[in-house]
Amino acid sequence: MKPALLRYRLILLAASPLVLIYTLYRAVKDGGWRYFCQRFAFALPPGRDAVWVHCASVGEVNTALPLLRRLQTRLASPLLVSTSTPTGARVLQNALGDEVQHVYLPLDYTPLVGRFLRRLRPRALLIAETELWPVTISAAAEAGLPVIVFNARLTERTLHSPRWLGAAYRHACARLHAILARSEEDRARFISLGATADKTETLGSLKLASSGPVKIHSAGLPSPCWLAASTHDDEELRIARAWMAAPADALLVIAPRHPERRGQILRQLADAGISATLRSREPVVPAGCRVYIADTLGELPQLMQDAVCVFMGGSLVERGGHNLIEPAALGKAVLSGPSLSNFVEEAHLLREAGGLLEVRDAQELSVRVKALLADPEQAAALGRRNAQACRAAAGIEETYLQRILSLLDTRPLQSP
């Protein structure tokens, strides 16, 4: 057993009962039998020579979609996409259907990863963003797979991991075939974590990629309305409280990052005296509704399309924000809280364009939104600036595609 992985494997082994209980809980809650089995590398589909792409959850799937569509047209090999969560699997299914094969990533234990690799026999592993599973990466590299991290990013928290985990990360980084970083800062972080400089390069943020000319239909929301998207625990309550404190003739739509939190959100709002309606129960917004919880999957672009402006969550709490480019590319005025560490480049792009409104708290957010609702021309002007900035920055998926193809040296290729 390699010393760098010894403590990591022992700690993971000690945590096995908790891992089993949590996996069973997720299976019962929303994953189902396939989720439970495949997390332990059972009930896997037959496969061979696929290019395996791992996207942890919803955010990584959405980021990777433009690249996945390009890879489909250029690779002779099939695509195998793994996720760690049921919500990520559903977003993938909604976007690509049966065009790609989906499996759940096995837990990071040597026997499970080994069984996964023997059964599916992929030819390469592409990992989106931050998923550094030491055993999986090491086993894939030892099996001869080129392992590439794309749109690679690292947080300060990862850099300051406990010593045993940092040693496992360094071991994994040293076995990566290539790291395609989204920024120079992320490239430097990977190098400080143990990656070699000659295998690490900066390509830019894949979140700036264009999804192509896709027509987005209305979600059927009443006008005017505004959207708080990808919100986290405590954000919904803060936003709804501030919004209800100063009445306005507009609907607040909240699309939580994790829709399964719907019950918790309703309870928090009810305790604060705020009545809310779930979209899963009432697809048509009832008369008199002021707060509407969009707890459905796959509808975020449609919800954004109907909104006068969009606030991106994970930014009023310390989560680093969420994808600002998604509403900006749709020509929407975009608002955000102060926590944007995961989207530094994207925030800079929209700031430079003059289409990003940054607020300190929920009260300031409410004031800004009401001003935009009162002046729809101003909201539209901010949206036009954002859309123009996104169009100018689009095309990064082609850069990633060409670099990945050259690294894989995959032949033959289909015609573009």
Buried (B, 14 or more C-beta within 10 A) or exposed (E): EEEBBEBBBEEBEEEEEEBBEEBBEBBEEBBEEBBBBBBBBBBBEEBEEBBBBBBBBBBBBBBBBBBBBBBBEBBEBBBBBBBBBBBBBBBBBEBBEEBBBBBBBBBBBBEBBBBBBEBBBBBBBBBBBBBBBBBBBBBBBEBEBBBBBBBBBBBEEBEEBEEBBBBBBBBBBBBBBBBBBBBEEBBBBBBEBBBEEEBBBBBBBBBBBBBEEEEEEEBEBBEBBBBBBBBBBEBBBBBBBBBBEEEBEBBBBBBBBBBEBBEEBBEBBEEEEBEBBBBEEEEEBEEEBBBBBBBBBEBBBBBBBBBBBBBBBBBBBEBBBBBBBBBBBBBBBBBBBEBBBBBBBBBEBBBEBEBBBBBEEBBBBBEBBBEBBEEBEBBBBBBBBBBBBBEEBBEBBBBBBEBBBEBBEBEEEEEE
